[in-house]
Amino acid sequence: MNKNIFGFFDDSNSRYGNKVALVVNNIEYKYSDLLFRAGLVSAVLKNFEQNRIGVFGLRSLTCYQGILGTLAVGKTYVPLNPKFPTERNKTIINLADLEIFVVDYKGLEQIGKMADSLKMSTVLICPNVKEQEIPETLKNKFKIYTSETMIKSSSDFQEVDNNQSAYIMFTSGSTGVPKGVPVSHKNVSSYINYLKERYDINANDRFSQSFDLTFDLSVHDMFLSWSVGASLYVIPEVALMAPAKFIKQNKLSVWFSVPSLAQFMNKFKMLKENTFPNLRYSLFCGEALPKSIVIAWQKAAPNSTLENIYGPTETTIGISHYKVPFDESKILDYNGLVSIGDIFSTQDYCLIDEEGKITVDYGELCLTGTQVTSGYYNNIEKTAESYFKFPNDNQLWYKTGDIVKFDTNNLFYVSRKDFQVKIRGYRIELDEVNLAIRDFTNCDLVYTIPYSSSGGVAENLYSFIDNNCTVEKYLILKYLKDKLPEYMIPKDIFYLEEFPLNSNGKIDIKKLALKIV
């Protein structure tokens, strides 16, 4: 097992140096070329003691050479997204105490907006920016390395303790302050090695990269593809919500995205029969996966093995899987959502009730094993809330906050623990409402939320549906009154032209709530 996940890339470079490792903006970069470019970053980083390096960019060559260059010298990368508000990025920079950044043009633009709040010791590494393109205000304030001043040095990479953090991923916090999740080389290696055994992937495969680097699913795409000498195709921002043409033109063979992206593709009639004959694997993660989307995708990618992957950032990318059968009558689902299957054989799980006692078939999912991280970065209080040990057992467990049930030897997602809603004393499963509306309208894009709610008790439910739906509101409500108990009937239904998405491409529940008037 590699003690530094950079070794996955380095090993493939030794065997496939002349093969394409990365495609960005239609430009191909061979393994040997990307290694050289990573070495430019590594050569600079060797001059500094700081261990955490900000990678500030968006879907650019700079991002990938920054990540590889950082890992090669045994340091930890912290991804920053120029699409995020400046204040959020400033918060992450302060929380991670970042002083060194690998920056592309978009990252440089936002650095300029926050320059006054950065430390005087800040270092900017801009491997693909020319010196004359750097604003004078930044030149006068910070130490800056540009394409003209960076010199390649030794390509040897640094071995590390496998418990050292490979990256720190900042996720949303309930208080509005992002939580940093340090993920170790051991965590990532365990994940990658497991999937290498599970999937029949090889150097001829072409992987998608639909995720921004601030979403941990991006790590799957990078290091699973690079572990076998395959090619990684970064989907341009302009094609992200309508990637069908990109998939076909580049003959992608391995697809990975959130289900929402597939739902939007289906909405715009991109999932026609046999649209993606080259896809061998279609993987979905990050949200509950509707059965209706699975059926549509399987028709579009008939030669593809489709899997639903589940896993919080705290347990390293994904930790359970369900291989979806082609016979739709055999697909296991609950409330129209495909099973999350079983936990990786290298990891372990249990279900607990509200008192923390182990249950058999229903409860909060808790996880342990080599993929489970050790806690939140510099946040003892939040760590204590989510990580625990059973009495007389030294194994560290993570509480996911997801309520699941166990049936037919498979796990099924039921709801979020913190989104479990009671109305007039009755506990509501929102996906049961969504399923009823989907069944009646034959529309996939349906989301129901509680509003307003406090302490898990809600006043009312509201549903949102794609405005392509031709079924009138009063007919839907009439149907629901015959189908569901009165307390589960939405107070109102809103038809939306577009569903708001967060930075990870998931439906943004908070923005939906703002549409309720």
C-alpha positions in Angstrom: 0.0 0.0 0.0 1.3 3.5 -0.9 2.2 5.5 2.1 1.8 8.7 0.0 -1.1 8.7 -2.4 1.1 10.5 -4.9 2.6 7.0 -5.4 -0.5 6.0 -7.3 0.3 8.6 -10.0 4.1 8.0 -9.8 3.7 4.2 -10.4 1.5 4.8 -13.4 4.0 7.4 -14.8 6.7 4.7 -14.6 4.5 2.3 -16.7 2.5 4.7 -18.8 4.6 7.9 -19.1 3.5 8.6 -22.7 -0.2 8.0 -22.1 -2.6 10.9 -21.5 -3.2 11.5 -17.8 -5.3 14.6 -17.9 -7.4 16.5 -20.4 -8.4 20.1 -19.6 -10.0 22.5 -22.0 -9.3 20.0 -24.8 -5.6 20.0 -24.1 -4.0 16.6 -23.4 -1.2 16.2 -20.8 0.8 13.0 -20.6 1.8 11.4 -17.3 5.4 12.5 -17.9 4.3 16.1 -18.7 2.1 16.3 -15.7 4.8 14.9 -13.5 7.2 17.6 -14.8 4.7 20.3 -14.1 4.0 19.0 -10.6 7.7 19.0 -10.0 7.8 22.8 -10.7 5.4 23.3 -7.8 7.3 20.8 -5.6 10.5 22.6 -6.1 9.1 25.8 -4.7 7.3 24.1 -1.8 10.6 22.5 -0.7 11.8 25.9 0.3 9.0 26.4 3.0 8.2 24.7 6.2 4.5 25.2 6.0 2.6 21.9 5.6 -0.8 23.1 4.5 -1.0 24.5 0.9 -4.1 26.2 -0.6 -5.0 25.1 -4.1 -7.0 28.0 -5.4 -8.5 27.5 -8.8 -11.3 26.1 -10.9 -11.0 23.2 -13.4 -7.6 24.2 -14.6 -4.2 22.5 -15.2 -2.9 24.6 -12.3 -5.2 22.8 -9.8 -4.0 19.4 -10.7 -0.3 20.1 -10.9 -0.8 22.0 -7.6 -2.4 18.9 -5.9 0.2 16.5 -7.2 3.1 18.9 -6.5 1.9 19.4 -2.9 1.4 15.6 -2.3 4.8 14.8 -3.9 6.7 16.6 -1.1 4.5 15.2 1.7 2.4 18.3 2.3 -1.4 18.7 2.7 -3.5 20.4 0.1 -6.6 22.5 1.0 -8.8 23.2 -2.1 -10.4 26.7 -2.4 -13.1 27.4 -4.9 -13.2 30.8 -6.8 -17.0 30.3 -7.2 -17.4 30.5 -3.4 -18.0 33.9 -1.9 -14.9 35.8 -0.9 -15.9 35.8 2.8 -16.3 32.0 2.8 -12.8 31.5 1.3 -11.3 34.0 3.8 -12.9 32.0 6.6 -11.4 28.7 5.3 -8.0 30.4 4.8 -8.1 31.6 8.4 -9.3 28.3 9.8 -6.5 26.3 8.0 -4.0 29.1 8.7 -2.9 29.1 5.0 0.1 31.2 3.8 1.1 29.4 0.6 -1.3 29.1 -2.4 -1.0 27.5 -5.8 -3.2 29.8 -7.9 -4.7 30.0 -11.4 -6.2 33.0 -13.1 -9.6 32.8 -11.4 -8.0 32.2 -8.0 -5.7 35.1 -8.5 -8.6 37.4 -9.2 -10.2 36.5 -5.9 -6.8 36.7 -4.1 -6.7 40.3 -5.3 -10.1 41.0 -3.6 -8.9 39.7 -0.2 -5.3 40.8 -0.3 -5.6 43.1 2.6 -6.8 40.3 4.9 -3.9 37.9 4.0 -0.7 37.6 5.9 2.3 39.6 4.8 4.2 36.2 4.6 1.8 35.0 1.9 3.4 33.1 -1.0 1.6 32.8 -4.4 2.7 30.1 -6.8 1.3 30.8 -10.3 2.8 28.2 -12.6 0.8 29.2 -15.6 0.6 32.9 -15.2 3.2 35.3 -16.6 4.8 37.9 -14.5 3.4 40.8 -16.4 -0.1 39.4 -15.7 0.3 39.7 -11.9 -1.3 43.0 -10.6 1.3 45.4 -9.1 -0.6 45.5 -5.9 0.1 41.8 -5.3 3.7 42.0 -6.5 4.4 44.7 -3.9 2.9 42.8 -1.1 3.6 39.1 -1.5 6.3 36.7 -2.6 5.2 35.4 -6.0 6.5 32.7 -8.3 5.4 32.8 -11.9 6.1 30.6 -15.0 9.3 32.5 -15.6 10.8 32.0 -12.1 9.9 28.4 -11.4 12.6 25.8 -11.9 12.2 22.0 -11.9 14.2 20.1 -9.3 14.4 16.4 -8.3 11.3 14.4 -9.2 11.6 12.1 -6.1 8.6 12.2 -3.9 8.5 12.2 -0.1 7.2 9.2 1.8 5.0 10.2 4.7 3.4 8.6 7.8 0.2 7.2 6.4 -1.8 8.9 9.1 -0.7 12.3 7.8 -3.4 14.3 6.1 -3.4 14.2 2.3 -6.0 16.9 2.1 -8.4 18.9 4.3 -11.9 19.2 2.9 -14.1 22.0 4.3 -17.8 21.1 4.5 -20.8 23.2 5.6 -21.3 23.5 9.3 -24.6 23.8 11.1 -23.5 27.1 12.7 -22.5 28.6 9.3 -18.8 28.1 10.0 -17.2 25.5 7.7 -15.9 22.3 9.3 -12.5 21.0 8.1 -12.2 17.2 7.6 -8.5 16.1 7.4 -8.3 12.9 5.3 -5.2 10.8 5.7 -3.1 9.0 3.1 -4.2 5.8 4.8 -7.9 6.7 4.4 -7.5 7.4 0.7 -5.3 4.5 -0.1 -7.8 2.1 1.6 -10.6 3.5 -0.6 -8.7 3.5 -3.9 -7.2 0.0 -3.4 -10.7 -1.4 -2.5 -12.3 0.0 -5.7 -9.3 -1.1 -7.9 -10.2 -4.7 -6.8 -13.9 -4.2 -7.3 -13.9 -2.6 -10.8 -12.4 -3.9 -14.0 -10.7 -0.6 -14.9 -7.5 -0.2 -16.9 -5.2 2.2 -18.7 -7.5 2.5 -21.6 -10.4 4.0 -19.6 -11.5 7.6 -19.8 -12.8 9.0 -16.5 -15.1 12.0 -16.0 -14.3 14.8 -13.6 -17.7 16.5 -13.0 -16.8 17.6 -9.5 -15.1 20.8 -8.3 -12.0 20.1 -6.2 -13.8 21.3 -3.1 -16.1 18.3 -3.3 -14.3 15.1 -2.0 -15.7 13.0 -4.8 -13.2 14.7 -7.1 -10.5 12.6 -5.3 -12.1 9.4 -6.5 -11.9 10.6 -10.1 -8.3 11.7 -9.8 -6.7 8.9 -8.0 -8.7 5.9 -9.2 -8.0 6.9 -12.8 -4.3 7.7 -12.1 -3.9 4.4 -10.1 -4.4 2.4 -13.3 -2.8 4.7 -15.9 -6.2 5.9 -17.2 -7.1 9.4 -18.5 -9.0 12.0 -16.5 -11.3 14.3 -18.6 -12.3 17.5 -16.8 -15.7 18.7 -17.9 -15.6 22.5 -18.7 -17.8 24.8 -16.6 -20.0 25.6 -19.7 -20.8 22.0 -20.3 -21.3 20.9 -16.7 -25.1 21.0 -16.6 -25.5 19.5 -20.1 -22.5 17.1 -20.5 -24.0 14.6 -22.9 -22.1 16.0 -25.9 -18.9 16.0 -23.8 -19.4 12.3 -22.8 -20.0 11.2 -26.4 -17.3 13.3 -28.1 -14.6 12.1 -25.6 -15.9 8.5 -25.5 -15.8 8.5 -21.7 -16.0 5.0 -20.2 -16.3 5.8 -16.5 -18.9 8.3 -15.3 -19.3 9.6 -11.8 -21.6 12.4 -10.7 -24.3 13.4 -8.2 -27.8 12.2 -9.1 -29.1 15.8 -9.6 -26.9 16.1 -12.7 -28.5 13.0 -14.2 -31.9 14.4 -13.3 -31.2 17.6 -15.2 -29.9 15.6 -18.2 -33.1 13.6 -18.2 -35.2 16.8 -18.0 -33.6 18.2 -21.1 -34.0 14.9 -23.0 -30.3 13.9 -23.0 -30.9 10.3 -21.8 -32.2 8.9 -25.1 -31.8 5.2 -25.8 -28.2 4.1 -26.3 -26.9 7.7 -26.1 -23.7 6.6 -24.2 -22.6 3.2 -25.7 -19.0 3.7 -24.5 -19.8 3.9 -20.8 -18.6 0.8 -18.9 -19.3 2.2 -15.4 -21.8 4.7 -14.2 -21.4 5.7 -10.6 -23.6 8.0 -8.6 -23.0 9.5 -5.1 -23.6 12.5 -2.9 -27.4 12.4 -2.8 -30.2 9.8 -2.6 -30.6 8.2 -6.0 -34.2 8.0 -7.4 -35.1 4.7 -9.1 -36.7 6.6 -12.0 -33.4 8.2 -12.9 -31.6 4.8 -12.8 -34.0 3.3 -15.3 -33.6 6.3 -17.6 -29.8 6.2 -17.3 -29.6 2.4 -18.0 -31.4 2.9 -21.2 -29.0 5.6 -22.2 -25.9 3.6 -21.2 -26.9 0.0 -21.9 -23.4 -1.4 -21.7 -22.7 0.2 -18.3 -22.5 -1.3 -14.8 -24.4 1.2 -12.6 -23.6 1.5 -8.9 -25.0 3.7 -6.2 -22.3 4.8 -3.8 -22.9 6.2 -0.4 -20.4 7.9 2.0 -19.9 11.1 4.0 -16.7 13.2 3.6 -15.8 12.0 7.1 -15.5 8.4 5.9 -13.5 9.2 2.8 -15.5 9.6 -0.4 -17.7 6.5 -0.4 -18.1 3.5 2.0 -21.1 1.5 0.6 -22.2 0.4 -2.8 -25.2 -1.2 -4.5 -24.8 -2.7 -7.9 -28.1 -2.0 -9.7 -29.6 -4.9 -11.7 -30.6 -4.3 -15.3 -34.0 -5.8 -14.6 -35.9 -2.8 -13.2 -38.3 -5.2 -11.4 -35.4 -6.4 -9.3 -34.1 -3.0 -8.3 -34.2 -2.6 -4.5 -35.6 0.7 -3.4 -37.4 2.5 -0.5 -39.7 5.4 -1.1 -38.5 5.4 -4.7 -34.8 5.8 -3.6 -32.3 3.1 -4.7 -30.7 1.0 -1.9 -27.3 2.1 -0.7 -26.4 -1.6 -0.6 -23.7 -2.9 1.7 -20.7 -1.4 3.4 -17.3 -2.0 1.9 -15.9 -5.4 3.1 -12.9 -3.6 4.5 -15.0 -1.4 6.8 -17.7 -2.0 9.4 -21.0 -0.4 10.5 -23.7 -0.5 13.1 -27.1 1.1 13.6 -28.0 2.9 16.9 -31.2 4.2 18.4 -31.8 7.6 19.9 -30.2 6.4 23.2 -27.1 5.2 21.4 -27.9 1.5 21.8 -27.2 -0.8 18.9 -30.3 -1.9 16.9 -30.7 -4.4 14.1 -32.9 -3.1 11.4 -33.5 0.7 11.8 -31.4 3.5 13.2 -28.6 6.0 12.7 -25.8 4.6 10.6 -22.4 4.6 12.3 -19.2 3.6 10.6 -15.7 2.5 11.5 -12.6 1.3 9.7 -9.5 2.4 7.8 -11.5 5.0 5.8 -13.0 6.7 8.9 -11.2 10.0 9.6 -10.0 11.0 13.1 -12.1 14.1 13.6 -12.5 17.8 12.6 -9.6 20.1 12.1 -9.0 22.1 15.3 -12.6 21.5 16.4 -12.7 19.4 19.5 -16.4 20.2 20.2 -17.7 19.1 16.8 -15.4 16.0 16.9 -16.9 15.0 20.2 -20.4 15.3 18.8 -19.8 13.1 15.8 -17.1 10.7 16.7 -17.3 8.2 19.6 -16.0 4.9 21.1 -18.2 2.2 22.6 -17.3 1.3 26.2 -14.4 -1.3 26.5 -13.7 -0.8 22.8 -10.9 1.5 21.4 -12.3 1.5 17.8 -13.3 5.0 16.6 -16.8 5.3 15.2 -18.4 8.1 13.1 -22.1 9.0 13.5 -23.4 9.9 10.0 -26.6 11.5 11.0 -28.4 9.4 8.4 -31.3 7.2 9.4 -31.2 3.9 7.5 -33.0 0.6 7.6 -31.7 -2.9 7.0 -33.8 -5.2 4.9 -33.1 -8.1 2.4 -29.4 -7.9 3.3 -29.2 -4.3 2.1 -29.2 -0.9 3.7 -31.7 1.7 2.6 -31.5 5.5 3.2 -34.6 6.8 5.0 -33.8 10.4 6.0 -31.4 12.7 7.7 -31.6 12.6 11.5 -31.6 16.4 11.7 -34.2 16.6 9.0 -36.6 14.1 10.6 -39.8 16.1 10.8 -42.8 15.9 13.1 -46.1 17.5 12.2 -48.8 17.4 14.9 -46.9 14.6 16.6 -46.5 12.4 13.5 -43.1 11.6 12.1 -42.8 12.4 8.4 -40.6 10.8 5.8 -40.3 13.5 3.2 -39.4 11.1 0.4 -42.7 9.3 0.9 -44.4 12.6 -0.2 -41.9 13.0 -3.1 -42.6 9.5 -4.3 -46.4 10.0 -4.3 -46.0 13.1 -6.4 -43.5 11.5 -8.8 -45.9 8.5 -9.3 -48.8 10.7 -10.1 -47.1 13.3 -12.3 -44.4 11.1 -13.9 -41.9 13.9 -13.1 -38.5 13.1 -11.5 -37.6 16.6 -10.2 -39.7 16.8 -7.0 -38.5 18.0 -3.6 -40.5 18.5 -0.4 -39.2 20.5 2.5 -40.5 21.4 6.0 -41.2 25.1 6.6 -41.0 26.6 9.1 -39.4 24.1 11.4 -37.7 24.2 14.7 -36.3 21.4 16.8 -37.5 18.8 14.2 -41.1 20.1 14.5 -42.6 21.7 11.4 -45.6 23.9 10.7 -46.2 22.7 7.1 -44.7 20.9 4.2 -44.1 22.5 0.8 -43.3 20.7 -2.5 -41.3 21.9 -5.5 -41.7 20.4 -9.0 -40.2 20.9 -12.4 -42.3 23.4 -14.4 -42.3 20.9 -17.4 -44.9 19.1 -15.4 -48.3 19.5 -17.1 -50.4 18.2 -14.2 -52.2 21.1 -12.4 -51.6 21.8 -8.8 -55.2 21.1 -7.7 -55.1 17.6 -9.3 -51.8 16.7 -7.5 -53.2 17.8 -4.1 -56.5 16.0 -4.8 -54.5 12.8 -5.6 -52.4 13.2 -2.5 -55.5 13.5 -0.3 -56.5 10.1 -1.5 -53.0 8.7 -1.1 -51.5 10.2 2.1 -52.7 11.1 5.6 -53.9 14.7 5.9 -50.8 15.8 7.9 -48.5 14.7 5.0 -50.3 16.9 2.4 -48.1 19.9 1.3 -49.6 23.2 2.1 -48.6 24.4 -1.4 -46.7 23.2 -4.5 -44.4 25.5 -6.5 -43.4 24.9 -10.1 -39.8 25.9 -10.8 -38.0 26.5 -14.1 -34.7 25.9 -12.4 -33.9 24.2 -9.1 -31.2 26.1 -7.1 -28.0 24.1 -6.7 -25.2 24.4 -4.2 -21.5 24.3 -5.1 -21.4 20.5 -5.2 -24.3 20.3 -7.7 -26.9 19.2 -5.1 -30.3 20.7 -4.7 -29.9 23.7 -2.3 -32.6 23.2 0.3 -32.0 26.5 2.0 -32.6 28.4 -1.3 -35.8 26.4 -1.9 -37.1 27.7 1.4 -36.5 31.3 0.3 -39.0 30.7 -2.5 -41.9 30.1 -0.1 -43.9 33.3 0.2 
